[in-house]
């Protein structure tokens, strides 16, 4: 007979945790605890743990889908838990979200989605919470995603914004801001596009790489930017041109606004360009490649040292087109006025135009962030106007379509200065249906153009 005292001391058996799901859980923990970004943490973690191929794709979908759909899943979980979600251990809640994503949005059998999530909670948190997770996820599995949305979202006839917020997993204030910028007719299409993983787009930096080289490496021409190639599969870091710094990963909208600045006509000399808010360096690298072909040079500045380091890394193969990368505060310039022929102001913003790429932003931003960013945005544009010589041009760019950050900033600067005028930039970005909130400005959209929602206003110094 077994000694009952020994039986009590024997450790309970636990199922092994699936490495892909454990990696997804650890990425979500880093996003939660360290304010990390999934697109920065995930590749490193996959590489360090040797996760590749189908397992890497599975982990990526678990992480990205769970973050994007968090608002919807929290509404579902709120209906399945007998207490406010704020009282649920955050570590358990992360696992519940992962399980809910598998149940409602992935082709994972319910028993596998529930069982592996329970194993994950047992290993990461403990046995008691594992039973709780099992009970909750069995309730989640009772309906599909559309069935849950009908149950937990407000009536669309009475509260269309509230319904869209839950159905498309965007905070209510974000839905309202996007509706103001776009209108209601296309709103659902935009919100749905925000929840679709973006295509991996490469840029062939002119003079360093070619579209043909990137196509031969497994891409297809993207269609809007003459230097853009969409990678159909694989790791972009394994493309030789990308690995060597001759090409890079860059959204097509980001390419288009940089190309527009380079294509704008200027009167007189065209040798000195400034990228005022250069981090992380994608636009700088493209501008430097273009500048080199004209015997021009780009000064890239960035206030934060770690972002300056990113710019230096992105531009390591830029050659004679790059003058220098400097850590400097753009609101207190260290150069003389009227020193440049072209200036790019890719201003810090809420980033609500890049929610496909950085889904965490929707949960980290708040309406107060808009008001706090506006003075900085205006100050940077004033610096840019002072820094450009008469006849030169300034490109004011944001990856946010929020009207306060686009139309509001431009109109404020035009009202405050009599030495600058708004130029028509639409001919420089030859993309259908890309007119911005002010005639002559450009606004790209994920659901229309397959790009981030980049805004561009072109200002000329008189």
WOVEN-V442341 format. One record per helix or strand. SS is the DSSP state (A for helix, B for strand). FROM is the first residue (numbers start at 1). LEN is the number of residues. If there is no record, write none. Layout:
ss:SS from:FROM len:LEN
ss:SS from:FROM len:LEN
//
This chain:
ss:A from:4 len:6
ss:A from:19 len:16
ss:A from:38 len:12
ss:A from:53 len:16
ss:A from:70 len:11
ss:A from:85 len:3
ss:A from:90 len:16
ss:A from:110 len:15
ss:A from:127 len:14
ss:A from:145 len:8
ss:A from:160 len:8
ss:A from:172 len:11
ss:A from:187 len:8
ss:B from:200 len:5
ss:A from:211 len:6
ss:B from:219 len:3
ss:B from:228 len:4
ss:A from:236 len:3
ss:A from:240 len:4
ss:B from:247 len:3
ss:A from:252 len:12
ss:B from:272 len:4
ss:A from:282 len:11
ss:B from:297 len:6
ss:A from:305 len:10
ss:A from:319 len:3
ss:B from:322 len:6
ss:B from:340 len:7
ss:A from:361 len:4
ss:A from:367 len:21
ss:B from:388 len:11
ss:A from:407 len:10
ss:B from:420 len:4
ss:B from:435 len:1
ss:B from:442 len:2
ss:A from:446 len:4
ss:B from:455 len:7
//
